[in-house]
């Protein structure tokens, strides 16, 4: 998948119009148009156009009987945005409310997507993630 090199985290503020600045490294990999939707763990998922198409193609390939709720969850809450001349995107109010994004946000590169988190929620998650759980996941994959 193109864009598996989205890594790192960056703190920024959302302005009064709901816009957030995307770091140059992320903009370079995301392209001019991005797609966003509700994520898991109360964050916003942000994809490049190619990444979005691969994501929804994966959902569409699943039997509808097993995936209809996920298709509705992600597709029904999705929005497209163009990155403006100052490197910002506007996050729709519904997505801001869902993820409780008020002022300080953290943009987290998660290989093939960016996740937009409320900074306090991100810090709480990041400081409390269980290394044992991560180790179990990796062991199950042969690491």
Backbone as numpy.savetxt, mean C-alpha at the origin, in Angstrom:
# Nx Ny Nz CAx CAy CAz Cx Cy Cz
7.47 -9.89 -10.87 6.62 -8.70 -10.87 7.51 -7.47 -10.87
7.31 -6.54 -11.80 8.09 -5.30 -11.77 7.81 -4.56 -10.47
8.82 -3.90 -9.95 8.61 -3.11 -8.74 8.81 -3.89 -7.47
9.39 -5.10 -7.53 9.65 -5.83 -6.29 10.76 -5.19 -5.49
11.27 -4.09 -5.99 12.35 -3.41 -5.29 11.86 -2.18 -4.53
10.57 -2.11 -4.25 10.04 -1.03 -3.41 10.36 -1.40 -1.96
11.29 -0.67 -1.37 11.75 -0.98 -0.02 11.87 0.30 0.80
12.10 0.14 2.08 12.35 1.27 2.97 11.07 1.89 3.49
11.22 2.88 4.36 10.06 3.61 4.85 10.41 5.08 4.98
9.39 5.90 4.75 9.55 7.34 4.69 8.39 7.99 5.42
8.68 8.97 6.27 7.64 9.69 6.99 7.34 11.01 6.27
6.03 11.27 6.11 5.58 12.52 5.51 4.27 12.93 6.17
3.82 14.12 5.84 2.54 14.61 6.36 1.53 14.70 5.22
0.29 14.46 5.55 -0.81 14.67 4.61 -1.24 16.11 4.76
-1.41 16.82 3.64 -1.85 18.22 3.75 -3.36 18.29 3.91
-3.89 19.48 4.06 -5.31 19.67 4.34 -6.20 19.18 3.20
-5.66 19.06 1.99 -6.43 18.57 0.85 -6.33 17.06 0.68
-5.61 16.38 1.60 -5.50 14.93 1.53 -4.38 14.45 0.62
-3.42 15.33 0.32 -2.31 14.96 -0.55 -1.09 14.57 0.29
-0.33 13.62 -0.24 0.90 13.20 0.41 2.00 13.13 -0.65
3.19 13.52 -0.24 4.36 13.50 -1.10 4.91 12.08 -1.17
5.20 11.63 -2.40 5.85 10.34 -2.59 7.34 10.57 -2.81
8.19 9.89 -2.07 9.63 10.05 -2.26 10.04 9.72 -3.71
11.09 10.38 -4.18 11.55 10.20 -5.56 11.84 8.74 -5.89
12.43 8.01 -4.97 12.75 6.59 -5.21 11.47 5.79 -5.47
10.41 6.09 -4.74 9.15 5.38 -4.94 8.47 5.84 -6.23
8.47 7.15 -6.50 7.84 7.66 -7.73 8.49 7.04 -8.96
9.80 6.91 -8.92 10.53 6.35 -10.05 10.06 4.93 -10.36
9.75 4.16 -9.34 9.34 2.78 -9.53 7.84 2.63 -9.76
7.05 3.58 -9.26 5.59 3.50 -9.39 5.09 4.02 -10.73
5.77 4.97 -11.32 5.30 5.56 -12.57 4.42 6.78 -12.30
3.78 7.28 -13.35 3.00 8.52 -13.25 1.60 8.33 -12.69
1.05 7.13 -12.87 -0.30 6.83 -12.39 -0.22 5.69 -11.39
-0.91 5.85 -10.26 -0.91 4.82 -9.22 -2.34 4.40 -8.92
-2.44 3.23 -8.32 -3.73 2.69 -7.89 -3.63 2.41 -6.41
-4.68 2.76 -5.69 -4.68 2.53 -4.26 -6.01 1.91 -3.84
-5.94 1.17 -2.75 -7.13 0.52 -2.22 -6.92 0.25 -0.74
-7.99 -0.21 -0.10 -7.86 -0.63 1.29 -6.83 -1.75 1.36
-5.98 -1.66 2.36 -5.02 -2.73 2.58 -5.43 -3.56 3.77
-4.54 -4.39 4.21 -4.75 -5.18 5.40 -4.06 -4.47 6.56
-4.46 -4.74 7.77 -3.89 -4.12 8.97 -4.14 -2.61 9.01
-5.22 -2.15 8.39 -5.63 -0.74 8.41 -4.59 0.19 7.79
-4.11 -0.19 6.62 -3.25 0.69 5.85 -3.85 0.80 4.45
-3.25 1.64 3.61 -3.66 1.78 2.22 -2.60 1.12 1.36
-3.02 0.24 0.45 -2.10 -0.36 -0.52 -1.98 0.59 -1.71
-0.77 0.78 -2.20 -0.50 1.65 -3.34 0.33 0.86 -4.35
-0.15 0.81 -5.60 0.48 0.02 -6.64 0.81 0.87 -7.86
1.83 0.44 -8.60 2.03 0.96 -9.95 0.91 0.39 -10.82
0.77 0.89 -12.03 -0.26 0.34 -12.92 0.00 -1.13 -13.20
1.24 -1.49 -13.47 1.57 -2.89 -13.72 1.32 -3.74 -12.49
1.75 -3.26 -11.34 1.53 -3.99 -10.09 0.05 -4.19 -9.79
-0.77 -3.15 -10.03 -2.21 -3.25 -9.83 -2.80 -4.31 -10.75
-2.42 -4.26 -12.02 -2.96 -5.23 -12.98 -2.59 -6.66 -12.58
-1.38 -6.87 -12.12 -0.98 -8.20 -11.67 -1.75 -8.62 -10.43
-1.96 -7.68 -9.52 -2.70 -7.96 -8.29 -4.14 -8.37 -8.60
-4.82 -7.58 -9.42 -6.23 -7.90 -9.71 -6.34 -9.12 -10.63
-5.35 -9.33 -11.50 -5.36 -10.57 -12.31 -5.27 -11.79 -11.41
-4.46 -11.70 -10.37 -4.36 -12.80 -9.41 -5.67 -13.05 -8.70
-6.36 -11.98 -8.31 -7.67 -12.13 -7.67 -8.69 -12.71 -8.65
-8.66 -12.22 -9.88 -9.62 -12.66 -10.89 -9.41 -14.13 -11.26
-8.20 -14.64 -11.09 -7.91 -16.03 -11.44 -8.47 -17.01 -10.41
-8.80 -16.52 -9.24 -9.36 -17.39 -8.20 -10.83 -17.65 -8.49
-11.34 -18.81 -8.08 -12.77 -19.05 -8.25 -13.58 -17.96 -7.52
-14.60 -17.44 -8.19 -15.42 -16.38 -7.60 -16.00 -16.82 -6.28
-16.35 -18.09 -6.16 -16.93 -18.59 -4.91 -15.98 -18.42 -3.74
-14.66 -18.38 -4.00 -13.67 -18.22 -2.93 -13.16 -16.80 -2.81
-13.31 -15.99 -3.87 -12.63 -14.69 -3.88 -13.56 -13.48 -3.96
-14.85 -13.70 -4.03 -15.74 -12.56 -4.27 -15.64 -11.49 -3.19
-15.46 -11.88 -1.94 -15.34 -10.87 -0.88 -14.04 -10.07 -1.04
-12.95 -10.75 -1.38 -11.68 -10.04 -1.59 -11.77 -9.14 -2.82
-12.42 -9.61 -3.88 -12.58 -8.79 -5.07 -13.38 -7.53 -4.76
-14.43 -7.68 -3.98 -15.24 -6.51 -3.59 -14.45 -5.58 -2.68
-13.74 -6.17 -1.72 -12.97 -5.39 -0.75 -11.93 -4.54 -1.45
-11.14 -5.15 -2.33 -10.07 -4.42 -3.00 -10.60 -3.59 -4.17
-11.40 -4.18 -5.04 -11.89 -3.47 -6.22 -12.88 -2.37 -5.90
-13.78 -2.63 -4.98 -14.81 -1.67 -4.63 -14.29 -0.46 -3.88
-13.09 -0.56 -3.34 -12.51 0.54 -2.58 -11.29 1.15 -3.27
-11.10 0.81 -4.54 -9.91 1.25 -5.27 -10.11 2.63 -5.88
-8.99 3.31 -6.07 -8.98 4.61 -6.73 -7.69 4.74 -7.53
-7.78 5.49 -8.59 -6.62 5.78 -9.44 -6.22 7.23 -9.18
-4.92 7.50 -9.21 -4.44 8.87 -9.02 -3.21 9.10 -9.87
-3.11 10.31 -10.38 -1.90 10.73 -11.09 -1.01 11.47 -10.11
0.28 11.24 -10.21 1.23 11.96 -9.38 1.37 13.36 -9.96
1.18 14.38 -9.13 1.23 15.75 -9.64 2.67 16.22 -9.84
2.84 17.42 -10.34 4.15 17.97 -10.64 5.05 18.15 -9.44
4.46 18.13 -8.24 5.25 18.26 -7.02 5.49 16.92 -6.35
5.11 15.82 -7.04 5.37 14.48 -6.51 4.36 14.01 -5.49
3.14 14.57 -5.54 2.12 14.20 -4.55 0.98 13.43 -5.21
0.29 12.66 -4.38 -0.97 12.04 -4.78 -2.03 12.46 -3.77
-3.27 12.46 -4.23 -4.38 12.75 -3.34 -4.99 11.41 -2.93
-5.07 11.19 -1.62 -5.67 9.97 -1.09 -7.14 10.28 -0.83
-8.07 9.57 -1.46 -9.49 9.84 -1.26 -9.88 9.76 0.22
-10.87 10.55 0.59 -11.26 10.64 2.00 -11.68 9.29 2.56
-12.35 8.44 1.78 -12.76 7.12 2.28 -11.57 6.26 2.67
-10.51 6.32 1.90 -9.31 5.55 2.23 -8.59 6.18 3.43
-8.57 7.51 3.50 -7.95 8.17 4.67 -8.70 7.79 5.94
-10.02 7.77 5.87 -10.82 7.41 7.05 -10.59 5.96 7.43
-10.60 5.07 6.44 -10.40 3.65 6.70 -9.09 3.40 7.46
-8.00 4.01 7.00 -6.68 3.78 7.58 -6.35 4.77 8.70
-7.31 5.63 9.05 -7.13 6.63 10.11 -5.90 7.50 9.85
-5.78 7.95 8.59 -4.66 8.80 8.20 -5.07 10.25 8.43
-4.43 10.88 9.39 -4.79 12.26 9.73 -3.70 13.24 9.33
-2.51 13.09 9.85 -1.44 14.06 9.58 -0.15 13.33 9.21
0.47 12.68 10.18 1.75 12.02 9.96 1.52 10.60 9.44
2.11 10.31 8.27 1.99 8.98 7.68 3.38 8.43 7.37
3.44 7.12 7.27 4.67 6.45 6.89 4.39 5.63 5.64
5.19 5.85 4.61 5.09 5.10 3.37 6.11 3.98 3.43
5.62 2.75 3.38 6.46 1.58 3.58 6.55 0.80 2.28
7.77 0.61 1.78 7.97 -0.21 0.59 7.88 -1.67 0.97
6.94 -2.39 0.33 6.73 -3.81 0.64 6.90 -4.61 -0.65
8.10 -4.53 -1.19 8.51 -5.25 -2.39 7.74 -4.82 -3.63
6.50 -5.28 -3.81 5.74 -4.95 -5.01 4.69 -3.87 -4.82
4.64 -3.27 -3.64 3.66 -2.21 -3.39 4.21 -1.29 -2.31
3.53 -0.18 -2.14 3.80 0.72 -1.02 2.58 0.66 -0.12
2.80 0.62 1.17 1.70 0.70 2.13 1.79 2.06 2.82
0.64 2.72 2.95 0.57 4.01 3.62 -0.09 3.79 4.98
0.66 4.04 6.02 0.23 3.80 7.40 0.17 5.11 8.17
-0.73 5.19 9.12 -0.64 6.20 10.16 0.68 5.94 10.88
1.51 6.96 11.07 2.85 6.75 11.61 2.83 6.09 12.98
1.92 6.47 13.84 1.85 5.85 15.17 1.52 4.36 15.06
0.57 4.02 14.18 0.21 2.61 13.99 1.39 1.83 13.40
2.10 2.42 12.41 3.27 1.76 11.84 4.34 1.52 12.91
4.63 2.54 13.70 5.66 2.37 14.74 5.27 1.29 15.73
4.00 1.23 16.09 3.53 0.19 17.00 3.71 -1.19 16.38
3.28 -1.34 15.13 3.45 -2.63 14.44 4.94 -2.99 14.34
5.73 -2.08 13.84 7.14 -2.34 13.56 7.92 -2.65 14.83
7.56 -2.02 15.93 8.27 -2.25 17.19 7.79 -3.50 17.92
6.66 -4.05 17.50 6.10 -5.19 18.21 5.96 -6.45 17.37
6.46 -6.42 16.14 6.37 -7.61 15.30 7.17 -8.74 15.96
6.62 -9.91 15.91 7.24 -11.05 16.57 8.29 -11.70 15.67
9.53 -11.65 16.13 10.60 -12.31 15.37 10.36 -13.81 15.29
9.72 -14.37 16.30 9.40 -15.80 16.29 8.43 -16.13 15.16
7.41 -15.29 14.97 6.46 -15.49 13.88 7.16 -15.39 12.54
8.03 -14.39 12.37 8.76 -14.23 11.12 9.64 -15.45 10.88
10.32 -15.90 11.91 11.18 -17.08 11.80 10.37 -18.31 11.37
9.19 -18.49 11.96 8.33 -19.63 11.59 7.91 -19.55 10.12
7.57 -18.35 9.66 7.18 -18.18 8.26 8.34 -18.56 7.34
9.52 -18.05 7.66 10.69 -18.33 6.83 11.07 -19.80 6.84
11.02 -20.43 8.01 11.33 -21.85 8.10 10.37 -22.68 7.24
9.11 -22.28 7.24 8.11 -22.98 6.45 8.36 -22.86 4.96
9.16 -21.89 4.56 9.50 -21.69 3.15 10.91 -22.16 2.81
11.54 -22.85 3.75 12.86 -23.41 3.49 14.03 -22.47 3.72
13.82 -21.38 4.44 14.91 -20.46 4.75 15.71 -20.94 5.93
